[in-house]
């Protein structure tokens, strides 16, 4: 069976499975997948994609730069960004194109400290910690890879929600990524957050411990300080564990959701999520001294 026939089968499957309009014409498509078996090792990734997608070569180059093109060979699957890359015959070229994602832009992340094998960044609201098969140009690790001089690979060792902002650690070697992952698993990194929450917290005795399981696992947060206003309060909170959405869930559970929390909040605020990672402390892996970073 030829490649064209295989592609026709793929188009029919995707249309049925995802209810996406797919066809073989040159009409511009805003969202599609292609899975192309490389039948010639003399043709670049750009040429293969130009032949099998409706995109212009410039859009293909941008898509590759933005991380939605993958190469699958016998040893695994990884993103490819160089349009002139020659792929081995028999490998598979994947593209996951979504025009809305490709056109998405986020605010700049700010470099707090470049420590060589790792760096500290102030991640803005809207920037992701991790990408998807549809792209990674809006992630903090990709931002670090493209902005640091000299350029270095970047590895995520912990996450901040897309809607949260603040301090995040990026490792630049696999060895450093493992070091920080071990620190987090052993709870040897002190993390504090600032949040604006709904309601009055005057009655709480500080530090106030919140110990409510999340997804059946132990989770501990502590409110350290409270600055009370009329209907809201600004708090400093630290976490002992690192469950998904831990702070947001804990504060919502005790009746004081974070202002702007569209998942766990009251829905009464039009603001963005008022949650910022504003303090990190750990032992530096290279100098063995205590490092502190704050906003």
URLINKA-V560329 format. One record per backbone hydrogen bond with DSSP energy under -0.5 kcal/mol. CO is the residue of the C=O (numbers start at 1). NH is the residue of the N-H. E is the energy in kcal/mol with one decimal. If there is no record, write none. Layout:
# URLINKA-V560329
co=[CO,CO]
nh=[NH,NH]
e=[E,E]
This chain:
# URLINKA-V560329
co=[2,3,4,5,6,7,8,9,10,11,12,13,14,14,15,20,30,32,34,35,36,36,37,38,40,43,44,45,46,47,48,49,56,57,58,59,60,61,62,63,64,66,66,68,69,70,71,71,72,73,76,78,81,82,83,85,85,88,91,92,92,93,94,95,95,96,97,98,99,101,110,113,113,115,117,118,119,120,120,121,121,122,123,124,128,132,135,136,138,139,140,141,142,143,144,155,161,162,165,166,168,169,170,171,173,174,175,176,177,178,179,180,181,182,183,184,189,190,191,192,192,193,194,195,195,196,197,201,204,207,208,209,210,214,217,219,220,220,221,222,222,223,223,225,226,227,231,232,233,233,234,235,236,236,237,238,243,245,246,247,248,249,250,251,252,257,258,259,260,261,273,274,275,276,276,277,278,279,280,281,282,282,284,289,291,293]
nh=[6,7,8,9,10,11,12,13,14,15,16,17,18,20,19,22,99,97,95,37,38,93,39,90,43,87,48,49,50,51,52,53,60,61,62,63,64,65,66,68,67,136,137,96,80,94,73,78,92,76,73,71,83,85,46,45,87,91,38,72,94,36,70,34,97,98,32,102,103,104,122,115,120,117,172,115,170,112,113,123,168,110,166,127,140,135,132,139,128,143,144,145,146,147,148,171,164,126,277,123,121,157,119,155,177,178,179,180,181,182,183,184,185,186,188,187,191,281,239,278,279,237,276,197,235,259,233,204,206,209,223,211,221,217,214,212,240,241,210,224,238,207,208,236,228,234,199,229,197,235,227,195,224,225,193,222,246,249,250,251,252,253,254,256,255,198,261,274,262,265,275,196,165,194,278,167,295,192,293,190,284,291,288,284,282,280]
e=[-2.0,-2.6,-2.2,-2.1,-2.2,-2.8,-2.2,-2.2,-2.8,-2.4,-2.1,-3.2,-3.0,-0.7,-1.0,-0.6,-3.7,-2.4,-2.2,-0.6,-0.6,-3.3,-0.6,-3.1,-0.8,-0.7,-2.1,-2.4,-2.5,-1.8,-1.6,-1.2,-2.2,-2.4,-2.2,-2.6,-2.6,-2.3,-2.0,-1.8,-1.3,-2.7,-1.0,-2.3,-2.2,-2.9,-0.6,-2.0,-2.3,-1.5,-2.7,-3.0,-0.6,-1.4,-2.2,-2.2,-0.5,-1.9,-3.0,-3.0,-0.5,-3.3,-3.0,-2.0,-0.6,-0.5,-2.5,-2.8,-1.9,-1.3,-2.9,-0.7,-2.8,-1.6,-2.8,-2.1,-2.7,-2.7,-1.7,-0.8,-1.9,-1.8,-2.4,-1.5,-2.4,-1.8,-2.2,-1.5,-2.5,-1.9,-2.3,-2.1,-1.9,-1.7,-2.0,-2.3,-1.1,-2.9,-2.8,-3.2,-2.4,-0.8,-2.5,-2.7,-2.1,-2.2,-1.9,-2.3,-2.3,-2.4,-2.0,-2.5,-2.4,-2.1,-3.1,-1.2,-0.5,-1.6,-1.0,-1.6,-1.3,-2.7,-2.7,-0.6,-3.0,-3.0,-2.0,-1.7,-0.5,-0.7,-2.7,-0.6,-2.4,-1.6,-2.6,-0.8,-2.7,-1.2,-3.5,-0.6,-2.5,-0.7,-2.2,-1.6,-0.6,-2.6,-3.0,-2.6,-2.9,-0.5,-2.8,-2.2,-3.3,-1.1,-3.0,-2.7,-1.9,-2.9,-3.0,-2.5,-1.6,-2.5,-1.6,-2.8,-1.5,-2.4,-1.9,-2.5,-0.9,-1.4,-1.4,-1.8,-2.0,-3.0,-0.8,-2.6,-2.1,-2.0,-2.5,-2.6,-0.6,-3.2,-1.8,-3.2,-1.8,-2.4]
